[in-house]
Amino acid sequence: MIALILSGLLWLTTPAQAASDVPSKVDSLIQASADTSLGMDERRDLLKEATKLDRTGKALHALARLRLEKGTTYSRQQARSLLTRALEREPENGDYVATFAELLWRTGPRSGSYKRAREAISLDPRNVRAYYWAGRFVVWSWEMTFFTREEAVDAMRVAGDGDVTTGRTFAQRGYADMDVDVGIDYLSHALWLDADHWSSRVHLGLAYYMARMPDELISLFQDDIERNPGRADAYFFMGLGYQAKGDPEAAYRAYVNGLARLSDRQRRFMQSVFLMRDKKSWKNEEPPPDEEAIRKFWFGKDPLYLSEINERMLEQCRRVALANLRFGDPINGYAGWETDRGQAYIRYGDPVARHMTPADIDMGLTKTLEEEQRMRRGPSGAIFEFHPRKDTWTYDGFEVSFLNTNSWDSWRFGESKLGGQTLTFSELVASVPDFYRYPYQYSVPFQIAQFRRDGGRTSVEVYYALSGDQVTHEEVGPGVRAVDVVQALFLFDTAWDTLRSEVGRVRRMPWLHYVSTKRGYLIASEQLTLTPGDYYLAGEAEDQPSKKVGTFREPLEVRRFNPDSLEISSLLMARRIVERDEWPVERGRYIVLPNPLHECSRDGSAWFYFEVYNLARDTFGATHYRIGYQTQVIPEKRRLEDPEPVWTTAVSYTYRGVRDWEPRYLRVDMDGTSPGLRTFRVVVDDLLAGTEAESTTRFRVRW
């Protein structure tokens, strides 16, 4: 309809008037086509009408950009034809050449994109897009060169120069070994020309991050925040700079400011991607987790309660921010978290190692006859295999690969490997949902034992061991070391609300040397009296000189001891137990040297302290009971069809007493027992009541 009206107007004007009105009509049509509320076909028709009137390349260029925007293979072919025609009319137009650079970035060869971008700069030194595409190519090439591995014994040749040793004919590189500073210069110049060119700012930020220039990265996005205070991504990218600089507090503040500028749904999704919600649920507009679910989830993952910052949540923000910076594309309008590589990065973080391999064709020159026949049975029926570009990320115990199949920017999940098995990415996620390790944190061996106390409450004794290799210490006496350690114990309910927080600085700690491991340990202990129920328990000990933190986490089910039936407490394994005869019969009568490692040497002894409750008494108030212990050898590897390991009764004792509860301990000599894992079980028979109770624990025998 618009085209018909414009055609009618032309008949009502003189040729001179029509000629003078053409440029303004072309401009009007081009401006109308920029209305994104119109359909793509309507916008195309407006520009086609403009090309009929325009003798310059302006309308052709606008139509080429629209076809480029559509993003299909055919539309890009059309864009190339249109741009060629536009440049035939105006060969010195730098803006057209810059668009050609963008087209070549998307279709290849990318080296041609860089050449066109520099040509556009020479034609128009103030063309922002020309500097952007030149800078983006350099930064991309620098990264590709840095991570691409080419083995000398398996070198790949350029097209047409076959390698008779490997049978590989080409390596489709398309990038150059360039200094990242060159890209930084191009992108900086683009921002100097247009400070609001967000795409240039994003890729300059990526260059700063990869080149380890955190101060420049922070300043870059501080400047943007002053111009656009509502842009959340700028705060996240600035947080990346602070974290790279080693300032987690400032990074945390930046991330909080970024989250505050998101909508409620966006913020909750950002805090839960992908560990609580996935990309599919976002696209289906499923509601993200509520505030309480997010709080509980991340509080439970906090690796260090001693600090005011949740380091795991901080790392989540960093991963999302870097995924958006590294794997997103502001030109195409998608965020990095939406991509396959972004999803993997958010789950697993920085790989231990990363390498890329270029695309190549294996001509099968070294294949056996059997392998050749198998290749012929493939879809192509030819004796060659195309291997796409491959980006492999290696972690501790597993790796993830991505394949680049139809364009440089289209990376898709390839195969994953875990424990010698080849898996799909979804299968890997099922086995390894996420991966994170706080750099200063290490796990400590610990033991927890529970005993009945008055008023229906339970005494919980906690012991843990800090390796002497992880803590700065100095001998000040037999069995005592001088230290500078902040020691903490935290108790939470099932909603992760804090019930108890004890933090203190200790200067001396007991020292134990284990013959079996030939290592020394500093021993820490805590005692809690709790109401039966479910809790979460966390212990932490931070060595102040090194900042290394030994931690343990344990869901704690506090026992409810029955007041009437025969029961046994936990079995508290010890290195040694000393009974003080002058003390009354209570827990304090026994000095228990704990054994948080749960192990002993094969020529040593294992000690166990326990308490027996609710023994029956006769008319004279006397008790009569028998205590026996049994051991069970646990195979290191056991198949489902293997029989249950047998119990061996080692010893049995009969006792008489006058109390309905009894504290007891046993010493078990190993006598050259073979090394391995053992289950230890104590069985108490109340000979008056005819009842039985038992308690078990596990320990390891070392050489």
C-alpha positions, 0 to 999 in steps of 0.5 A: 500500500505504501509503495502504491501511494508513493508511486501515485505521488510521482505522477503528480510531480514534474520530472525536476521536482521528482528528481529533487524529492528522491533522496528524501523519499529514499531516506523516509523509506529507509527510516520506516524500515527501521521500525522493528514493530513491523515484520521482516517482510514488510521492512524488506519491501520498504527497502526494495522500493527504496532501491528502485529510487536510489542511485547511490548505494545507501538503500542497497546497504540498508537492505544488506544490513536487514538481510544480515540481521535475519541471519540465515545462510541464504539471507547472508548470501543476499547481503553479500550480493547487495553489498557488492552492488553498493560498493560498485556505486560507492567504492570509497564508502567506509560504512559499506566496507565496515558492514562487509567486515561484519558479513565476513566475520559471520560467514568467513574467512575471518581474516578477510573481515580484518582486512575489510575492517582496516580498509574501512578505517583507511576510508573513514577514520571515524567509523566506529564499527570498523574499529570494532570489527578490527579489534574483535578479530584481533582479540579472538585471534589472540585467544584462538592462537593461545589455546590451539594446540598443534602437535609437531608429530601430527602437523596439519597442512594448508589446503592442497598440501596433503600430509602423507604421514597422517593423511590430513589435508588442511587446517581451516584456521582463519586466524592469525598470531597477533598481540592482544594489545593491537586489539585493545588499541582498536577497541579503545579507539572505537570507544573514544569515537563513541563512548556508548558503543556497548559492543566495543566496551564488552570486547575491550573488557574481555581483552583486559580480563584475558590480558590480566589487566584488572584495573583497566577492566574496573575503570572501563565499566566504572565509566559506563556506569557513570553514563548508564547507571541502570546497566546491570552487566556493567556492575557484574563486569566490574566485579570480575575486575575486583575479583581478578585483582584479589578484592572479594569485598569490592567484587561482592558489592559490585555484584550486589549492585548488579543484582539490584538492577535486575528485575525480580525474576531476572535476579532470582534466575541469575542466582539459581542458574544452572544449579537450581534452574536450567535454560529450558525453564527460563525460556518456558517462563517457569517461575524461578525459585523463591527467595527462601529456597535460594537463601537456603541453597547458597547458605548450604554451599558456603565453604567458609562461614568464618567470612562474611562473604559467601565465597560460593555465591561470589564464585557463581556471580563471577562465573555468570559474569564471565560467561556473559563477557566471554561467550555472549554476543551483544551484536547478535543479542544473546547472553553468554549464559544461554550458550552451551559453553556458558552453561558448562562454565557456570557449572564447572568454572575454569578448567585445569587445562584447555586446548583447541584443535582446528578443523581437518579432513582425514583422508584415511591414508593410514587406515586399515582395510577394515577401517576403510570399509567402515568409513565407506558404510558411513552416510557419505560413502567416501573414505574420508572423515571431516573433523570439526573444530574442537574445544576441550576443557579438562577438569580434575577427573573429567573433561567436556568438549565442544564442537564448532560445526556450522560457523565460528560462533556456533559451539555445541556440546560434543562428548564428555569423559568421566572415569574412562567413560564417554558421556553426553553432557546431560549424563555428565551433569547427572554424575557431576552437577557442579564443581567448585573448590575454595582455593584455601580450603581442605577437608579434615578428618573428624569424628562425632560421638553421642551420649545420653545426658539428663533432661532428655538431652544429648551430649555431642562430642566432636573431634577433628585433626589438622594436618601439620603440613597445613598449619604453621606450628612450633613445638613448645613441649611434649605433645603441645604446639604453638599455633595461631589459629582461628577455630570455629564451630557452627550449628544450624537448623534444617532451614540453615538458621544459625543456632550456635556460632563459637569463634575463638583464637587459639595459641596452643593445640595438642599434637599427635604423631601417627606412626601409620601415616608418619604424619603429625596432627593438631587436635581440636575438640568441641562438646555440645549438649543438644535437644534431639533432632536434625541439624547441620554442623560445620567446623572450621580452623583457619591458620592465620599465617597461611590463611589455609582453612581446614573444614568439615560439614556434617548433617547431624541427627541428634539421637533421642535415647529411650529412657526405658529400653537397653541402649548403647551410645556411639563408639568413640574410637581413641588412640588411648584411654586412661581411667582415673580411679580417684574420680567418680563414675562419670564421663570425666573419669575417662581421659580419651585421647581421640582418633579422628583419623579412625585408624591404627597400625597393624602392630598397635591397638584400637581403643573404644569408649562407650556407655550402656544405658537402662540396664535391668537390676534385680531386687538387690539393685545389682545388674548382670550383663555381657559385652562382646565385640565383633569385627568384619573385614570390608573389601575395598571393592565389592561386587553385588554378587559377592557374599556379605562379609562375615562377623568374627567374634573376638572376645566377650566379657560378663559384668555385674554392677550396681548402676543402670548405666555403665561407662565402658572402654575396650582395647583391641590389639591388632596383633599383625592383622592384615591392613584394610577397612574394618567394621567394629561392633559392640553387642551388649546382652542384658542377662536379667532382662533378656534384651540386646543392643549394639553399636558399630563404627568403622576404622582402618588398619594401616601397615 
